[in-house]
Amino acid sequence: MRFEEFGLDEGILEALGYMGFEEATPIQEKAIPKILEGKDLIAAAQTGTGKTAAFILPILHKLTGREGRGINTLVLAPTRELAIQIDNQIQAFTYFTHISSIAVYGGSGGVEFAQQKKALTEGADIIVATPGKLISHLNMGYVRFDNIQHVILDEADRMLDIGFYDDIIRIIKHVPRKRQTLLFSATMPPKIRKLAGEILHEPEFISIALSKPAEGVTQAVYSVHDLQKAPLLNHLIEQNPGYRRIIIFSSTKKNVSNIVRALKRHGHQAEGISSDLEQSEREAVLNRFRSAQTRIVVATDVLARGIDIKNIDLVVNYDVPGDAESYVHRVGRTARAETEGLAVTFVNRDDMYKWRRIEQLIERKLNFLPLPEAIEAIRPPAGRSHNGKGRRPNQRHRNGRPHKDRSRNRKRGRHGKPRFAKNKK
């Protein structure tokens, strides 16, 4: 279905034409008509399906014909990065209109805070905000949401995972009861349904490709111990010189720095990004990545959702994510908008149970690929475990001291002496 068939405003269609948007994605095709009809909506759609345009285009169409100014639409997003991304898309879609928007998020300086306050008091048409920062403005008493007609929750499951449930309810109490509410979420756990029951009125429900990696993603998995991870990563990068943009996901901020240092030692252009960086630093890293000045970005799950960077060739899960949904969002960074990409996961023995949960979620069993001979030959030193952490898997520690091997102690009496020693001559 082409965007012209929705009957959208000419200015919006002109902007879409300049951006190369012609055919609607399935989520856009199903959601836009219902939103134009004014219905509340619950949409199950993962990242990379075009959901931002699905909820924002019909709202922009409504705004082009309204009289008066002031805050009309509130969009809530879980992270600064996603709020900025949504605001950037709104500004692109509204290039040929007079609709205004601003992103409200934490971590900004005094100038940005003043701009946010001005927009909240004088009234931009659309406010895109993280719940925590918006609550800070609401607590100061100068925000009025009396005329809001549309409330949109993007990546609602992620907001609840972070702990924004109470903040969302507080914010909703500041907006009129008569409004249109749209809830977009990659998953539909019970807490999302509970939230929907509290803030939506007789919603329509649509679901698009829930919790499955895009068809264009080639998924590969290796069984490794931790000492093999860095050499295998370097091998994959060197074997694919044509890959211009690579994201590597680590589960810890500390490991991000370690991976970046290891990559730089091999001459690779790599930068790390985590919540430790200031917002301006994170944006600078992402801009260099978008423009291909930086080939490799190593990140925590701060990049797993809400970052729209096209043409990512390779995603590497250096660590298996703690929950299966995060895997889908990580690999969803590649093969966006019907392109193709490769997602590789390193699985050590300790993480095997996590990997089985991922296979259950994606309803697909992946065979482990054979390691290159040079990588296979790397083994932990004697006395070290498969995960390279310096102790046997069944050894336990208390107060920093290793226990004695319990299996050996079963055959010995007190103080480590062999049982029945007194009967031996």
C-alpha positions in Angstrom: 0.0 0.0 0.0 1.4 3.4 -1.0 1.3 6.4 1.4 -0.8 8.4 -0.9 -3.7 5.9 -0.3 -4.0 7.0 3.3 -5.1 10.5 2.3 -2.2 12.2 4.3 -1.5 15.9 4.0 0.4 17.0 0.9 3.2 18.5 2.9 3.8 15.2 4.8 3.7 13.2 1.5 6.2 15.6 0.0 8.6 15.0 2.9 8.1 11.3 2.6 8.9 11.5 -1.1 12.2 13.3 -0.3 13.0 10.6 2.3 12.4 7.8 -0.2 9.3 6.4 1.7 6.9 5.0 -0.9 5.4 1.7 0.3 4.0 1.3 3.8 5.3 -1.5 6.0 2.8 -4.0 7.5 2.6 -2.2 10.9 2.0 1.2 9.1 -0.6 -0.3 6.8 -2.6 -1.7 9.8 -2.0 1.1 12.3 -2.4 4.3 10.3 -6.1 3.9 9.3 -7.1 3.0 12.9 -5.2 6.0 14.3 -6.8 8.3 11.7 -10.2 7.0 12.9 -9.4 8.2 16.5 -9.3 4.7 18.1 -7.1 3.8 21.0 -4.6 1.2 19.9 -2.3 -1.6 21.3 0.3 -2.5 18.8 2.8 -5.4 19.2 5.7 -4.5 16.9 9.4 -5.0 17.3 12.0 -2.5 16.4 12.9 -2.1 12.8 9.3 -2.6 11.5 8.6 1.1 10.9 6.5 1.7 14.0 7.6 5.3 14.6 6.2 6.4 11.2 3.1 4.2 12.0 2.1 6.2 15.0 3.5 9.6 14.1 2.3 10.1 10.5 -1.5 10.0 11.3 -1.0 12.3 14.3 0.9 14.8 12.1 -1.9 14.6 9.5 -4.4 15.6 12.2 -2.2 18.5 13.4 -1.9 20.0 9.9 -5.6 20.9 10.0 -6.0 22.2 13.5 -6.4 25.8 14.7 -4.4 27.3 17.6 -1.2 26.3 19.2 -0.1 24.5 22.3 0.9 21.0 23.3 -1.3 18.6 21.4 0.6 15.3 21.5 2.8 13.6 24.2 5.1 10.8 23.2 6.8 8.8 26.0 10.0 6.8 25.3 12.3 4.8 27.6 15.6 6.3 26.7 17.2 9.6 25.7 18.4 8.0 22.4 15.0 6.9 21.4 13.4 10.2 22.4 16.0 12.0 20.2 15.5 9.6 17.3 11.7 10.0 17.4 12.0 13.8 17.5 14.5 13.7 14.6 12.0 11.7 12.5 9.2 14.1 13.4 11.2 17.1 12.2 12.0 15.3 9.0 8.3 14.4 8.4 7.2 18.0 9.1 9.8 19.8 7.0 7.1 21.2 4.7 4.7 22.0 7.6 4.6 24.4 10.5 4.4 21.6 13.2 6.9 21.9 16.0 8.4 19.3 18.4 11.0 19.0 21.1 12.7 16.1 22.9 12.7 16.3 26.7 15.3 14.1 28.4 17.8 13.9 31.2 21.5 14.4 31.0 21.3 17.7 29.1 22.9 21.0 30.1 21.4 24.3 31.3 20.7 25.6 27.8 18.8 22.5 26.8 16.8 22.6 30.1 15.8 26.2 29.4 14.7 25.2 25.9 12.6 22.3 27.3 11.0 24.5 29.9 10.1 27.1 27.2 8.6 24.4 25.0 6.6 23.0 27.9 5.3 26.4 29.0 4.8 28.1 25.6 3.7 24.9 23.9 5.4 22.9 21.1 2.9 20.9 19.2 4.6 17.6 20.1 6.6 16.7 23.2 8.8 13.6 23.1 10.0 12.8 26.6 11.5 10.2 28.9 9.2 9.7 31.9 11.8 10.5 34.5 12.7 13.9 33.1 9.1 14.8 32.4 8.2 14.1 36.0 11.0 16.6 37.0 9.4 19.3 35.0 5.9 18.4 36.2 7.1 18.7 39.8 8.1 22.3 39.2 4.5 23.2 38.6 4.7 25.1 35.3 3.7 22.3 32.9 0.0 22.2 31.8 -1.3 19.3 29.7 -4.9 20.4 29.7 -5.2 20.4 25.9 -3.4 17.2 25.0 -5.4 15.0 22.6 -2.9 12.2 21.9 -0.7 10.2 24.2 1.8 7.7 22.7 3.8 5.1 24.6 6.7 3.7 22.5 8.5 0.6 23.6 6.2 0.4 26.6 7.7 -3.0 27.7 11.1 -1.4 28.0 9.8 1.5 30.0 8.3 -0.9 32.5 11.5 -3.0 32.6 13.3 0.2 33.6 10.8 0.9 36.4 8.7 3.7 34.9 5.3 2.2 35.7 4.5 4.6 38.5 5.9 7.6 36.6 3.7 6.8 33.6 0.6 6.6 35.8 1.5 10.0 37.4 1.9 11.6 33.9 -1.4 10.2 32.6 -3.1 11.8 35.6 -2.0 15.2 34.2 -3.6 14.7 30.8 -7.3 14.9 29.9 -9.4 11.7 30.3 -10.8 12.3 26.8 -7.9 11.6 24.5 -6.5 9.1 22.1 -3.9 6.7 23.6 -1.6 4.5 21.6 0.6 1.9 23.1 3.4 0.3 21.1 5.4 -2.6 22.6 7.6 -5.4 21.3 6.2 -7.9 23.8 2.9 -8.2 25.6 3.6 -9.5 29.2 0.9 -9.3 31.8 2.2 -6.0 33.2 1.7 -4.4 29.7 -1.8 -5.6 29.6 -2.4 -4.3 33.1 -1.1 -0.9 32.1 -3.2 -0.9 28.9 -6.3 -1.7 31.0 -5.6 1.4 33.2 -4.9 4.0 30.5 -6.6 2.9 27.2 -10.3 2.9 26.3 -11.7 0.0 24.2 -8.5 -0.3 22.3 -8.0 -2.0 19.0 -5.2 -4.6 18.9 -2.7 -5.4 16.1 0.4 -7.6 16.1 3.3 -7.6 13.7 6.1 -10.2 13.8 6.2 -10.4 17.6 9.6 -11.3 19.0 11.2 -12.8 15.9 14.4 -11.6 14.2 13.8 -10.1 10.8 14.0 -12.6 7.9 17.0 -10.9 6.5 19.1 -11.7 9.5 21.5 -14.6 9.1 22.0 -16.0 12.6 25.3 -17.8 13.6 26.4 -19.2 16.9 29.7 -20.5 18.3 30.4 -22.5 21.4 33.5 -20.9 23.0 35.3 -20.4 26.3 36.0 -16.9 27.3 39.7 -16.9 26.2 38.5 -17.7 22.6 36.1 -14.8 22.3 38.6 -11.9 21.5 40.6 -14.0 18.9 37.3 -15.2 17.3 36.0 -11.6 17.2 39.2 -10.4 15.5 39.0 -13.3 13.0 35.4 -12.4 12.1 36.2 -8.8 11.5 39.4 -9.5 9.5 37.6 -12.1 7.3 34.9 -9.5 6.4 36.7 -6.4 5.3 33.6 -5.3 3.3 31.6 -4.8 6.5 31.5 -1.1 7.0 29.4 -0.9 10.2 29.7 -3.4 13.1 28.0 -3.4 16.5 29.4 -5.6 19.3 27.2 -6.0 22.4 28.6 -6.7 25.8 26.6 -7.3 29.0 28.9 -5.1 31.2 30.3 -1.6 30.9 33.7 -2.8 32.1 33.9 -5.3 29.3 33.1 -2.6 26.7 36.4 -0.9 27.5 38.3 -4.2 27.4 36.9 -5.1 24.0 37.6 -1.7 22.5 41.2 -1.8 23.7 41.7 -5.3 22.2 40.3 -4.2 18.9 42.5 -1.1 18.7 45.5 -3.3 19.4 44.7 -5.1 16.2 44.4 -1.8 14.3 40.6 -1.6 14.1 38.6 1.6 14.3 36.5 1.0 17.4 34.7 3.1 20.0 32.7 2.2 23.1 29.4 3.5 24.2 27.6 2.9 27.5 25.7 4.8 30.2 29.0 6.0 31.7 29.3 8.5 28.8 27.7 12.0 28.8 24.8 12.4 26.4 26.9 14.7 24.1 29.7 12.0 24.0 27.3 9.3 23.1 25.7 11.3 20.4 29.2 12.1 19.0 30.1 8.4 18.9 26.8 7.6 17.1 27.3 10.4 14.6 30.8 9.1 13.7 29.3 5.6 13.4 26.5 6.8 11.1 28.9 8.6 8.9 31.3 5.6 8.8 34.1 7.5 10.4 34.1 4.8 13.1 33.7 1.2 11.8 33.0 -0.6 15.0 30.9 0.4 18.1 31.1 -1.7 21.2 28.0 -1.2 23.5 25.9 -2.4 26.3 22.2 -2.9 25.7 21.8 0.9 25.7 22.0 0.5 21.9 19.8 -2.6 21.7 16.6 -0.6 21.2 15.7 2.7 19.7 18.8 3.5 17.6 17.9 3.8 13.9 21.2 3.3 12.0 20.9 1.9 8.6 23.2 -0.5 6.8 24.7 -2.3 9.8 26.4 -5.3 8.4 27.3 -7.3 11.5 26.0 -7.6 15.0 28.1 -9.7 17.5 26.7 -10.8 20.8 30.1 -11.0 22.7 28.0 -12.1 25.7 24.7 -13.9 25.6 22.0 -11.4 26.8 20.4 -12.0 30.1 16.9 -12.3 28.7 15.7 -13.7 25.4 13.9 -10.5 24.3 17.1 -8.5 24.4 18.6 -11.0 21.9 15.8 -10.1 19.4 16.4 -6.4 19.9 20.2 -6.8 19.6 20.1 -8.7 16.3 17.3 -6.3 15.1 20.0 -3.6 14.7 20.9 -5.3 11.4 18.8 -6.3 8.4 16.5 -3.3 8.9 14.0 -2.2 6.3 14.1 -5.4 4.4 17.9 -5.4 4.0 20.3 -8.3 5.0 22.7 -8.7 7.8 24.7 -11.1 10.0 24.2 -11.7 13.7 26.8 -13.8 15.5 26.6 -15.0 19.2 29.4 -16.4 21.4 28.0 -18.9 23.9 30.1 -20.3 26.7 29.1 -23.3 28.8 27.7 -21.1 31.6 25.4 -19.3 29.2 24.0 -22.4 27.5 20.7 -22.2 29.5 20.2 -18.6 28.3 20.8 -19.7 24.7 18.2 -22.4 25.1 15.6 -19.8 26.2 16.5 -17.7 23.2 15.9 -20.7 20.8 12.5 -21.3 22.5 11.5 -17.7 21.9 12.6 -17.4 18.3 11.2 -20.9 17.7 14.3 -22.0 15.9 17.2 -24.3 16.8 20.6 -23.1 15.5 23.5 -25.4 15.1 26.9 -24.4 16.5 29.4 -23.6 13.8 32.9 -25.1 14.0 35.6 -22.8 15.2 38.5 -22.0 13.0 41.5 -24.3 13.7 43.6 -21.5 15.2 40.8 -20.5 17.6 40.0 -24.1 18.5 43.6 -24.6 19.6 43.3 -21.9 22.3 42.7 -23.6 25.6 42.6 -22.3 29.2 45.8 -22.9 31.2 45.9 -25.9 33.5 43.8 -25.4 36.6 41.5 -22.8 34.9 37.9 -23.5 34.0 36.1 -23.4 30.7 35.0 -19.8 31.3 38.6 -18.6 32.0 37.8 -17.3 35.5 40.6 -19.1 37.3 38.8 -21.9 39.2 37.2 -25.2 38.6 33.5 -25.0 37.8 32.5 -26.9 41.0 34.7 -24.8 43.3 33.0 -22.3 45.5 34.4 -19.3 47.3 33.6 -17.8 50.7 35.2 -14.7 52.1 37.7 -14.7 49.2 39.1 -18.1 50.1 38.6 -21.2 47.9 37.0 -24.2 49.5 38.8 -27.5 49.4 37.6 -29.9 46.7 34.5 -31.5 48.2 34.6 -34.6 46.1 38.1 -35.4 47.5 37.1 -34.6 51.0 34.4 -37.2 51.0 37.1 -39.8 51.1 38.9 -38.2 54.0 38.3 -37.7 57.7 38.7 -34.5 59.7 41.7 -32.3 59.0 42.0 -33.9 55.6 43.4 -37.2 56.9 42.3 -40.4 55.1 39.4 -42.1 56.8 40.1 -45.2 58.9 43.8 -44.2 59.0 44.1 -45.3 62.6 43.4 -48.9 61.5 46.3 -48.8 59.1 49.9 -49.7 60.0 
